[in-house]
Amino acid sequence: MGYPNPWVHLPPLMLLYPAALCLIAFRATGSAKAFFWSLLAAVLAHTACLYWVAAPVAQYGGLPWWLALPCPVGVSLIMGLYGAVFGWALHRAAKRLPPLLLCFFAGTLWTALEQTGSWLFSGFPWVTLSAAFAPWPLFIQAASLVGAYGLSGLFVSLVTALTLWNTARSPRLLVLFLCLFLLGFGAYRMAGFAPSGVDKRIALIQGNIDQGEKWEAPFQIGTVQKYLDLSRKALADSSSTAQAEAAPPDLIVWPETAMPFYLQDAGVYSNQVTDFVRRIGVPLIAGAPAYTQREDGSFNFYNRAFLFNPHDNSVSWYDKVHLVPFGEYVPLKEWLPIEKLASGAGDYLPGAKLDPLNADGMHLGLLICYEAIFPELAQERVARGADILVNISNDAWFGRSSAPWQHLAQTRMRAVEQCRWIARGTNTGISAFIDPLGRLAASSDLFQDEVLTWAVKPVHVTTFYHDAYHWLNVAAYLLAGLMSAWVVLCPALRRP
């Protein structure tokens, strides 16, 4: 219940996870036992959050249920190793560091481990601690200073201090300081936020196309027609939210692989899309598979977001850079008996073009699907000049599980880190407009046809986290490494 889910979500309960690891570390009678019990606790916690992995693997990956059901446990075993390392290291550190330094060590180590989880084994930084608090924007504003991973570290320092409450005065003072800092800075940033600039109205089209049918040829014409009809609705009544002004949108966004065919090829369906854009005079982003042909006649396939710009009759695009293992390509596919989950093409290749797509004065940083969970990708888009972030996704794979809510929470953290509006368009939900404070300005329901329109402002200022991004990453590893060396090399403290 501490991590986002569709039933009961109470963010503070997520802190019970690091609290359990701290208690295991402090009470274990040896390093091996601290590692084992921390691993067990971490695997159970991650499995409870990632139970939904089994459904897409069975339904779309071709595995029988008896093989799919253990998959969440397998993923959790890998992710649980970070918790096991944390428990093992904290157990050793508890014998060598005074309470205040122990709290600092716990926070820096947790930050370094979450950062490592974003790239090791292809990276899957899904269950990050700070993302649990995304529905409570007051508590996550410090991410604009230290990022989501650094904020997780602050929460862990707080939890560690609470577990050491009776050992000394310093942990109690640290608890008071961190609470005042997190709440005070959150209130300060939210009260002082006053965006300036020209409003740009964006319409998100949620087609709610059945994942099991969208790639079948008989349904393609219906898919195209549905997106065209919903887009016409956005033009006819763009005030589909609570905003008072009704004005034509400056941009229409269709989700990831909204068009289940090669939109780059001329044809009946593609011509319908390009003719529509030309008639309405409004730029359109549409997701679709794409390809290039190699000299030997074979093909490279990409997960692409096209931008059709009627003002100069141009078409630009962004190809997804960080692909989903087993979703868009199969590592070691000659050895593993599983098909990739994404249909419609062979294994995708990562793109190399990272610059924003420009439309009507907007510099749009594209993040396709789970790219939104990686802070470094949003960082790169803003560093290249993006003043609005656009996340297109297809979360239909996950059904009505916790995954769409968890994905949305991760995306909200990117808005705070980079101080950018995020327009998040999905096939089946949750589509949303997220302001630079991580608040939901508007959001859709799951598995419904939706037209969501909102006015956003391009933002050009950057956060401290953005400006110091590389230094903060290095500092987390450096501090955790130095303190770990101290823990290993220094003798145990003699306690009275």
N, C-alpha and C positions, 0 to 999 in steps of 0.2 A: 504493500500500500504506500510505501515511501517513494516509489518510482512511478512515473506517469502510467496510468491505465484507465480504461473506460468506466471503472466502477467507483472505487473510493480512493482518492489520492490525498494523502497527508504528507507533504514533503519532509517535515522534521523526522518522520519515522525512518527515512533513508539513513540518518545518522546512526541508527542502531547497527548498521553494517560495520563501519569503522570502529564503533564502540566495542562490538563483539571481538574484532581482531585485536584491539588493544587489551581487552581483558584476557584473551587467550595468551597473548604475548607476555603479559605481566605475571600470569599464574602458572604458565607451563614450567615443568621441572627440568626441561632441557631444550636445546635448539631444535632437535629433530621433532620433538613433540609439538613445539610451537609451529614448525613448518607444516606438519601433517594436519593439525587441527585447524590451522588458518586456511589451509587448502580446502579442507572439507567445508568449512563455513563459507568460503568464497564460492565454491562450486554450487552449493545449495542456493546461495543468494543470487548468483547469475542465472542459474536454471529457472528460478522463480520469475525472473525478469524476461528471459529469452525463450520461454516455453513455446512461443509462436513459431520458432524456426522450423519445427517439425511439419507444420501445415504446408508451406510452399514447397518444401523438399519432397513431400509425398505427392502433392497435387500436381505440381508442375515439373518436378525433377525426375519423376519416373521411378522413384524408390518405393518399395512396398512399405506399409506402415510400420512393420516390425523392425525395419532398418531406419525409418525416418524418426521414430520416437526417441531413439537415443541421441539423435543429432544435437539437440539443445545441451545435453550433458557433455558431448564431445567439445562443442564450442566453449562451454562453461569451464571445462577442464583447462583449456588453454588460457582463457581470461582469468581463471582462478589462480594461476601461477603468480600473477602480480600480487594478489592478496596474500599468498603463501610467503612470497619474498618479504612483503611488508611485515607480516607477523614474525617471521624468523629474525629479521634485522632489528625490529623493535624489542624483541626479547633480549637480544645481545646488548642493545643500546641501553636498556633499562638498568643493566648492571654497571654501566660505565659513565652515564651522563646524569647530571643533576636534573631535577624535574623540568625547569624552564627550558633547558637545552634539549631535553627529551621531546618536549612538545614541538619545538622548532624543527628538530630532526624528523619527527613523524610527518609534519606538513610538507617539508621539502622533499622527502622521500616519496610521499604519495603523489606530489606534483610530477616528479621525475618519472614515476611508474606510469601515470596516466599519459604523459607525453610519449613514452616508449610504446604504449599500446596503440598509438595512432599510426605507427609505421612498422613495427615488428610483425612478422608473419602477414604481411600485406596491410596490416592495420585495420582495427575494428574498434574504435573508441566509442562504443555505444553506451555502456552503462557508466557514464561519468557522473561523479557524485553531485557536482554543482547543477547539472541539468535537471535534477529532481526538483529544484527550487524555481524552475522557469515560470510556473504559474503564479509565483509570488515575486513580481519584478523588483520589489523593494530590496530583496535579499541578494539579488544577482548583479547589482550595478557595479560592484567592485571588479567584475569581469572586464570592464572598460580600462582597468588599471593593470590587472595581472592575468587576464584571460580566464577561460573556464577551468583549465587545469590548475592554475594558481589559486583560483577561488576554491576549488576542491581541497587544495592544500590548507587553506585558511580554515575551512570547516573541520578538517582532520586535526589541525592543531587545537582547535576549540574542543573537539571531542576528547582528545588526549588529555587536555588540561582538566576536563570534567572527571575523567577516570582517575586522575591524580589529585583530586580536590583535597583530600585529607592528608596528603603527604607533606605539603609545604604551603607557604603563603603565596609564592610566585604563580602557581597554576591558577589560583583564584583571581589574582590580579590580571592574568592573561585572559581568562574568560570574560572578565568585565571589559577589558580593552577591546577584544575582538568583537564582542556584541555591540559596544558603542560605535566602533569603527564601521562595521558592516551596515548597521541600521542608520547611523548618522550619515555616512557617505551616500547610502541609497536614497535617503530622504533629500539630501542636498542636491544630488544629480537630478532626481525626478522633479524637484521644485524649480530648479534652474534651467530646465530644458525648454528652449524656445526656438524651434526650427524656423529658419527663414528661407526664402526662395519661392519660386513659381510652382504652383501645384501642377502635377501631372496625373491625369486620371488613367488608371489601369483597370482593365476588365479581365478577370480570371474566368475561364470557361471550364467547368467541371463536367465532363461528358458522361461519366458513370458508365463506361463501356465494359461489358463483361470480359474478364481476362481470358476466359476459355473460348470466346468467340471472336475476339477482335482480329486475330490473325487468319481467320477463315475467309477465303475470297468472297463467298456470298454475302458476308456481313460488311465488306469494305465500303460499299456505296452508302449503306445506312450510317456507318461511322462518320464518313465525310459529311453527309447531309445533316447529321445531328449537330456536329460542331459548327457548321455554317448557320443552322437555324438558331442555335444558342447565341452565336455571335451577333446575328441580326437582332436578337432580343436585347443584347447589351447595347446596341446602337439605338434601338427604339426607346429603351427605358434604362439608361445607364445609372439611374439613381436606385439601384437595387439594394442599397444599404441605407442606413439612417441619415446619411448626409443630405443636406437640403438641396444643394444645387444639382440640377440635372443637365449635364453637358456631355457631349460625345467623348468617348475615351480617346486618349492619346496613344494607347497601346492595347492590343488584345493578346492574351497569352493562352495558348493551348498547352496541355501538359506533355510530359515525356512520352515519346512514341504514340502521340495522339493519332498520327497518321500511320496505319499499319502497312505501309508500302514505301517504295523508294520515291520520295517526294521530289528528288532531284531530277527524275526522268520525266520527260514530257509524256502526257497521257490524259485520259479523260478525267481522272480524279485529281491529278496535279493541276491541270488547267482550271478546274473548278476553284481551287484554292487561290491560284494566282489571279484569276479573273475577279474573284471576290475582293481581294486586297486592292486591286486596281480600281474597282468601282467605288469602294467605301472610302479610300484615301487614308486609311489608318494602318500603321505598321502592325505586323502580326508575327509573333513568335510561335512556332509549331515544332514539336518534337517528332522525329521520324528516324528510322534506320537509314544509313547512307553507306556508300562504298566508293572506292577508287580501284582502278585496274592496274595491276602490275605488268611489267614488260613480258613476263612469261604467260600472261593471259589469266592468271589467277586474280583473286580479289581480296582487298582489305575492307573490313566492315567496321562501321563506327556508330555509336549512339549519338545522334546529332540534334542540335537545336538550330533550326533555321530562323532567320529574321528576314521577312519580306518587307521591304521599305518602298511604299508607293511614291514617295516624294522624289526619288531619283531612279525608280525602277530597278533597284539593286537587290541582290540576295546575298547576305552574309551568314556565317554560321559559327557555331562552337561545337567541338567534339568532346565528349566526356573524357576527362583525363584519368580519373581514379575509378577503375572498373571494379565491379563486385565479383569476387571469386565465387565460382559455382553459379553465379547469377548471370554474368555476361561473358565469362570465359571459364574454362575448367582447367585448373593447374594439374599437371601430371595426368592429363586425360587418358593417356594410353594405359594407365594403371588403375584408374578409378571407374567403377561401374555406375556413372551418373551423367545425365545430360545437364547442360546449363539450363537455368530457369527461363531466361529471356528467349522468346521465340522470334522468328521472322528473319534470321540471318545466322551466319556462322559465328564463330567466336569473334567478339569485338576486339579492336585494338584501341589503345589510348590515343587521344588527340594530342596535339602539340601547340595549338593556337589558344593563347590565354587572354588576349586583349579583349576589352569590353566591346559589346556590340552597340553601335550608336544609332539612336532613333529619336527624332524630334527633340533634340537637345538633351536627351537622356543617355548616359553612359552605363550600359547594363552589364553587370558582372554575372555571368551565368554559372549556376551550380546545378548539375543534373542529379536528381535523386539523392543517393546517400552521400554525395560530395558535400552536402550541407553539414555533415557531422564532423568534418575536418577543419579545424581553425586555420590551418596553413593555406587551404584553398581559398577561403574567403579573404584572408590576408593578402594573398597574391592578386586577387581581383581588384581590391581597393588600391593596392600599391600601383597597379597599372591604370588607375584613373576611374574605376567604377564609382558612380555616385548613387546608384540603386543596385541592390542585389536581387536577382530573379532565380528562384529555385523551382524547377519543374520536375515533377515526380510522378511515379505510378505505384502507389501503395496498395493497389488491388491485390497483390500477392498475399497480403497479411490478413485479409478478411476483417472481421470485427474484433480483432485481438488488441493487445496493448501496443503493438508496434507503431500504428499511425500516431498515437499520442506521444510515444517516446521519440519518434522521428521529429515531430513538431517541436518538442521541448529542446532537442539539440539545435534545431534551426534558430530558435529564439535566442540561444546563447550567441550565435554569430552576429545577430543584430546588435546586441549590447557590446560585444568586443569591438566591432568596427564602426559603431554609430551610423548604421545605414538602415533605411527602410528595406524590408524584404517582401517581395510579392511572391507568394508560394502557390503555384498552380498544380493541382493533382488531378488524376483521372477519377478517383472515387472518394477523395477526401483524405486528410483534412486540408482544404485550401484555406489560405489565410493571408491577411496583410499584417505584418509585424512592424511596429515602429522602432526607432533606434534605442528605445528603452526596454525592448523585449515584450512590450504589451501587445495584445491582440486587438487591433483596430476593428477587424471583422474576420469571421471564420465561417466555414461551411460545415454541414453535417456529413456524416459518412454515407456513401452509397445513395446519393441523390443527385439528380441533375441540378446544377447550380450555375448562376451567373453572379459573380461577386465583383462589385466595382467600388473603388476607393480612390481618393486623391492622396498622393504621396508627394514628398518633396525631395528632389536630389540634394544630397548632403556632401559637402566638400571638406569639412573639418575632419580631423583624424583623432583617435583616442591615444592616450599614453600607451596603452597596450599595443596599438598598431605601430606607433613610432619606435617603441623599444622591444618589438617582438623578438628579434633575434637575440638581443642581449638577455631578455628574460628566459628564453629557452636555454641558453648557455648557462645562465646563473643557476637555474634549477638543477641541472646536471652537475655543475661544479660544486655547489653547496652540498648536495646529497652525496656526491663522491667523496668530498673532503671529510664530511662528518662520518661517513661509512668507514673511511680509512682510520679515522680517530677511534671509532668504536672497536675496530679490529685490533689496532695496535696498542691502545691504551689499556692498562690493567683495570680490573674491576674496582669500583669504589668500595671503600670499607664503610658500611653503614652501621650506625649504633644499634 
